[in-house]
Every structure is written in structure tokens, then in C-alpha cells.
Amino acid sequence: MKTKIKPFIAICVLGTSLMACQTSPGTGNQAVGTKTEVMASDTAKRILVRYKCDQGKEIVVEYLIYQNKAIVRPDAGKPEKIIMNQVISGSGARYSDGKLVWWNKGNTGFLMEAAGAERIITDNCVEFSRVE
């Protein structure tokens, strides 16, 4: 029985004090382990999204696309920011700092505790503003 090896592309960016890498499935025409360079302008891609949630709450999330991170402001009226790393999810995109989880799919999302009872903190968030 033959085992098929799936090729991948590793995208790495070296900044002043940070190296970030992202891998993605290949299409089958790249050699295994092929590296692809990303232009400097691509590494700065950010998307700022505002969500309206239950109980009139508003959450602001800044997605750092090529760093696989999200900066979450759980209360748009306060300066508190939580930097979260993208983590594995079965569906949608999930970000966590180990204490909280921001989970979004399409133009909706919710904020929940990461451990224990996994209590939902803010639910039924719907995008109402986006800046790319």
C-alpha cells in the first residue's frame, strides 16, 4: 500500500524581532518543502471588524492575516486588547490566548472562556463594519 505525501508551501517572514511562518496545503505541483517568499506589503495585511452582539455589546477584532493572530477588544468602549493566536478549529476560525477564545465563521462570532466550563461570555455577534 502506497502512502501519498501531500506537498505544502511554507511562507516565512523575518521582521525586526519576529519570524512568522504559515503553511498551507499544496496543489500537488510543488515539491515537498518548497518555500515561497511573501512581499513586505503582504505581511502587513490587517482587517479591522466591528461586531454587534447580544445585550448591546460591541466587540472589535483586528485580524493579522499573515501572522495568524487576532487582537480582540471585548468591549469596544474600553482600551483593553487581548492578543490571540489562531488555533485549530473544525469550522470557521478560532483564536485563543489560553484564557479566552474568539470564534468566528463568516460574518458572525462569539467570545467564550477557554478552559473549565467553557462559558460563553458574549454571543450572537454580527459584523457591521469592516476596514481592509
N, C-alpha and C positions, 0 to 999 in steps of 0.2 A: 504494500500500500504506500503510495507516494504522499508526502506531506507538501502542500503548497505553501510557499513562503510569500506573504504579502509584502510588497515593497512599501516604503514610506519616504516622506520628504521631511527632513529636519530643517527648520527655519530658526536660525540663531541670530541674535542681535547683541552686540557688545557695546554697552554705553559707558559713561564715565566711571560708574562703580557697580554696574549691574549687567549680568548676562542673562538674557531670557531666551528660552528655546521653546518652540512649538512643533509638534509632529502632527502630521495628518496622513491619512491613508493615501497611497499612491493610486494611479490609474492603471498600473500594470506596465507602463512603458518606461519607468525609471528603474535604474539599478538600485539594489538594496543599499540603503545608507547614503543616497545621494544628498548633498547639501545644496540648498538654494538660498541665495542672498536676498535680503529684503532691503529695499531702498529706505533711506533715513526718513523720508516723508511718510512712509507707510507705518513706521514704528510708532508714530505719534497719533495714530487714529484713535479718536475718542468719540463716544456717543453719550450725550447727556439726555437722560429721560426723566420726566416727572410723572409720577403716578398718583391718582386719587384713589383712596382706599375707604374701607368701612369706617364708620364713626367720624367721617370728615377728615381723616388723617391724610397727609401728603408725604410721600417718600420721593427722594431724589437719588437717582443712581447714575454714576458716571462709569461707563464700560470702557476699559482699556483693552481694546481688541487684541493687539499683538503681545500683550503681557498676560493674558488670561486672568485678569483681575477686574474687580468692580469696587468702586468707592461708594458706599451706601450711607446716605443721610436719612436715618429712620424717622426724623422729624424735620421737615423742610424749614421750619421756623427756628431751628437751633443749629449751632455750628458743628455739633458732634458728627464726625465722619468715621466710618469703620471700613478698613481696607480688607477685602475678602479675596481669596484665591478661588479660581474656578475648580470645582471638584466633580467627580463622576456623577452623572445623573442618567436615569433611564429614559427621560423625556424632558425636553426643554434645556435650560441652562441653570446650573446651581452653583452658588458661590458661598464660601464659609470662612469665618475666622476662627473656628473651633467652638465658639460660644453661640453665634447666631448663624442662620442660613437665609440667604435671599434666593428664592427660586422663581424663575420666570419662564414663561412659554408664550411666544407670540407677543401680544401687547398686554399681557396680564402677569401678575406675580403675587407673592406673599412673603412675609418675613416670619421666621419661626425660631425657637430655641434649637440649638444643635444637639444637645445631649439630654438625657433623662426622659421626661415625658414628651419631649418634642412639641411643646405647646406652641400654637400659632399666636403670634404677637399682633400682626396686622394682616388682614385678609382682604381678598377681593380687590386688589389694586389693579387699576386700569390706566394704561398710558394715556396722557392727554397732551403732552408736549415732548418734542424731540428735536435736538440740535446735533447735527453731524458735522 
